């Protein structure tokens, strides 16, 4: 029974550790800004979606890239 109590204690610590590690990785792995070809820095999340789409559309049309 003592080993079972220890297991519960260590299990909770491991869950907390891995959860915090995942949160830290998720925050670090976020794109916060994009730089356009002309040098403009885009920080608006709505424009984040348009910029890559526009880039690849122009790339496959042969308009540069």
N, C-alpha and C positions, 0 to 999 in steps of 0.2 A: 504494500500500500504506500510506503514511503517513496518508492521509485515512481509510482504513478503520480504522486503529488509533484515530484521533481520534474517529471516529464511535462506536466501541464504548465509549470512555471517556465521551462525552457522553450516549450512550443510557443507560448505567448510572446516571448522575447523575439524568437525567430520571425514570427508573423509580423510583428511591429517593425523589425529591422528590414525585412524584404519589402514591406509596404512603403516605408519611408524611402528606401532606395529607389523603388519604382517611381514614386512621386518626384524625387529629385531628378531622375533621368528624364522623365516626361517634361519637366519644366526646362531642363537644359536643352532638350531636343526640339525646341519650338523655333519656328522661323519668325523673327520679329520684324524684319524689314527686308526689302528687295531693292536692288539697284538696277535701274533701267539702263539701256544702251547709251542714252544721252547724258547719263550721270545723275539723273533725278533719283532721290531716295524715296521709296514708297513704304509708308507705314500703315496705310489704311487697309484693313482686312478685306474689304470688298474688292479693292483693286488687286489684291494678291491673287484672286481667282482669275481675273482677266489677263494679267500679265503673262503667265505661262501659256495660257491658251492662245493668246495673240502671237507669242513667240513661235509656237509650234505650227500654227496655221501659216504664218509667213515663211517658216522654214520649208514646209512641204510644198508651198506654192512656188518656191524658188526666188523669193524676194529678199534673200539674205538670211543671216543667222549664224 
